Each structure stands twice: as structure tokens, then as C-alpha cells.
Amino acid sequence: MNTSGKSCLVHRKYRDCFEILALILEFARNIYVSKFFLIKNIGTNSRHIKKYLDMLVQKGLLEISYKNGRVLYKTNEKGLVFLRHYGILKEMLGMETNNLLIVTKAVLPLKEERGTRLNT
């Protein structure tokens, strides 16, 4: 992530729901982040980000923590699985892969791959 204070994403006018969900999960992958941080770095507004955060929390992809009266979000294991599948689907379709999502491929194996070795 960019620490210079500027958003590290190019703000595109049209993004689908899955892209925004994946961006939220990616930004919250290793640290707890605030709603304001996500708004600033994803390039959306408070109403939209709330809708996506509520969905991710409800589906069990984000965990919530409270610190100094602030709500913070962090991607959990189920969210990492979502990111991995999202990256795989984009590759299969030949779509450009966001640099943030490339690193998620090696983060967590699929459930059926855990503890098994693939014969290749």
C-alpha cells in the first residue's frame, strides 16, 4: 500500500461489485482498516462503502474490531479464499489482474487442497 498519503489506485468510473469487494478485502488483508481509509483508497463514497462492508461482514468475509470508539475491519480466512478465487477467475477469463490481487494466490490454498499434494 502507498504510504505517501495519496491513493494508490487509479479511480475508474465503472467498477463492478466484485472488483470493489475484492479491493476492500485486499486493503484489509493484513491490518485493521477504517471506513475512511477504504473510502480514500478505493475512491468511492461513504454510502457505497457501507453497503459493501455490510455485505462482507454479513457473509463472514470481514471481521470487525472496535478501537477508541472506531469500527475497524480486517479480512479473515474466508475473505482470503474469496480473493484467491477472484484472482483465479480473472486469470481464466484473461482479464487484467490488479497488482494488489496477484499476491493473494499463494496466501491460502483452497479448502480441498489443504493437506493434500497435487499430482502434476
Number of C-alpha atoms within 10 A of each C-alpha: 10 9 7 7 8 9 17 14 15 9 12 8 7 7 9 7 10 13 13 17 20 22 20 26 25 21 21 22 20 11 12 18 20 16 17 13 14 22 18 16 20 20 18 14 13 13 9 11 20 13 10 16 20 12 14 20 17 11 11 14 21 26 17 15 14 10 8 5 7 11 13 19 25 23 25 18 16 15 25 23 19 19 28 22 16 20 22 17 13 13 13 9 8 9 10 9 14 14 8 14 18 14 13 21 17 8 12 16 15 13 10 7 10 9 8 8 7 6 4 3
